[in-house]
Amino acid sequence: MVKINKIDMEIDARNLNCPGPILLLSSKINNLPNGSVVKVLATDQAFESDIVAWCKSTGNKLIELSKNGREIVAYIMKQ
């Protein structure tokens, strides 16, 4: 597991419905250099499976994925 030393960007996608959180992440991560870590907060329950599929299809690394009540938190490293 990759240790998260710092977060380069935090995206608050709470209360956005699918595909909103993924589209927001996709538009913002493109402006970051490789190796950057992005934290995404979401409440759309589809985000949990969407972020796994998105990382696989884009080649970005899902560092951590957790759920706390309704809130889903994902840490992604741009590759």
C-alpha positions in Angstrom: 0.0 0.0 0.0 1.2 3.5 -0.9 1.7 5.9 2.1 -0.1 9.2 1.6 2.4 11.9 2.5 0.4 14.8 1.1 -2.7 15.6 -0.8 -2.3 17.8 -3.8 -6.0 18.4 -4.4 -9.3 17.7 -2.6 -12.5 17.4 -4.6 -15.8 17.7 -2.8 -18.2 15.8 -5.0 -20.8 15.2 -2.2 -24.4 15.5 -3.3 -23.5 15.1 -7.0 -25.2 12.2 -8.7 -23.5 9.8 -11.2 -21.6 10.6 -13.3 -20.9 13.9 -11.6 -18.1 12.8 -9.2 -16.2 11.0 -12.0 -16.6 13.9 -14.4 -15.4 16.4 -11.9 -12.4 14.3 -10.9 -11.5 13.6 -14.6 -11.6 17.3 -15.5 -9.4 18.4 -12.5 -6.8 15.6 -12.4 -5.8 16.4 -16.0 -4.2 19.6 -14.8 -2.0 17.9 -12.2 1.5 16.4 -12.8 2.0 12.6 -12.5 2.5 11.5 -8.9 -0.1 14.0 -7.6 -2.6 12.7 -5.0 -6.2 13.6 -5.2 -8.7 13.1 -2.4 -12.4 12.8 -3.5 -15.4 13.0 -1.2 -18.6 11.6 -2.6 -22.0 10.5 -1.4 -23.3 8.9 -4.6 -23.2 5.2 -3.8 -22.3 4.3 -7.4 -19.1 6.2 -6.9 -17.6 3.3 -5.0 -17.6 1.0 -8.0 -17.2 3.8 -10.6 -13.9 5.0 -9.1 -12.5 1.5 -9.3 -13.5 1.1 -12.9 -12.3 4.6 -13.8 -8.9 4.0 -12.3 -8.5 0.8 -14.2 -9.5 2.4 -17.5 -7.4 5.5 -17.1 -4.3 3.9 -15.6 -4.5 6.1 -12.4 -3.8 4.4 -9.1 -6.5 4.0 -6.5 -4.5 4.3 -3.2 -7.3 4.0 -0.7 -11.1 3.7 -0.8 -13.2 3.9 2.4 -16.8 4.5 3.4 -18.0 6.3 6.5 -21.8 6.2 6.7 -23.0 7.7 3.4 -19.7 9.3 2.6 -17.2 7.6 0.3 -13.5 8.8 0.4 -11.1 7.9 -2.4 -7.4 8.7 -2.7 -6.1 8.5 -6.3 -2.6 9.0 -7.6 -2.3 10.4 -11.1 -0.1 8.1 -13.2 
